[in-house]
Amino acid sequence: MADPLPEALGLLLREARARLVTAAVDDPTLDARLIVEHFSGMTRTQAIADPERKIDRSAIAAIDAALRRRAGGEPVHRILGYREFYGLRLLLSPETLEPRPDTETLVEAVLPFVKAIAAREGECRVLDLGTGTGAIALALLSAEPAATATGVDIAAGALATASRNARQLGLADRFTALESNWFEKVSGRYHVIAANPPYISSQDIENLQDEVRDFDPRTALDGGEDGLDPYRTIAAEAEVFLKPEGRIAVEIGYTQQDDVTGIFTAAGYAPVGAFRDLGGNDRVLVFQRGNP
């Protein structure tokens, strides 16, 4: 059992970092700061300006509990209950994938098209398949006031979280949550169909980092025997829900560009864009029906 945490903010930060270093956490300095700031209600500026500030015992107890969870392998943002994505603070829940910076690549890939459609037609309708926290849909809505979005997910808990995020961001009037297995209960046509689908092959799930395998929902990770099942479903069924000249944007695993492109071209789509994430890995593909 760890010794009681000190009361002074500066000492508290140093002790938190030391505990996470001992636990071999990947980024102990950042995680300690995030935990201490969140549960103490202090900011980084306050920690620097007033390291002798006393922290009350209830906050210290919460910080201690959070450090134990982090040392046990739970991701820091799961402990905090939120994650920043595209400048938005998104609440997390056990049913949602933790949105990651790589997925911002998809938002950037389709945003110019969303804006162009909105400028031309006065609206842009977005369908976000497997919406989770609502990250993709809500990022696009925040960037384009004329856009509307339907977030589809098979998990009711994920949809509740996405709806709550939409309300907290002031976007609820343009966001609709729909419980559906892919297109099963979808109606209407959309200018953009976007998805960050499960794309890990079933046999590779156990090889993922512990923080992903043990805390992200398996349904948001497992893409079937070869990791490509969701792309086959989207390519086969999307046409009746896509407006003429509409586009499909999908996140992919870094080795899947050729396979996913083959699936969509075989279904009658033409590739119109391929985008890499900040790490230089293939990450997003965009398709259009027929010839671009």
URNORGI-V502875 format. One record per helix or strand of 2 or more residues. SS is the DSSP state (alpha for helix, beta for strand). FROM is the first residue (numbers start at 0). TO is the last residue. If there is no record, write none. Layout:
<<SS	FROM	TO> <SS	FROM	TO>>
This chain:
<<alpha	8	21> <alpha	27	39> <alpha	43	48> <alpha	56	70> <alpha	75	79> <beta	81	84> <beta	87	90> <alpha	100	120> <beta	123	128> <alpha	134	142> <beta	146	152> <alpha	155	167> <alpha	171	173> <beta	174	178> <beta	189	194> <alpha	201	206> <alpha	209	212> <alpha	217	219> <alpha	228	236> <alpha	238	240> <beta	241	250> <alpha	256	265> <beta	268	275> <beta	281	288>>
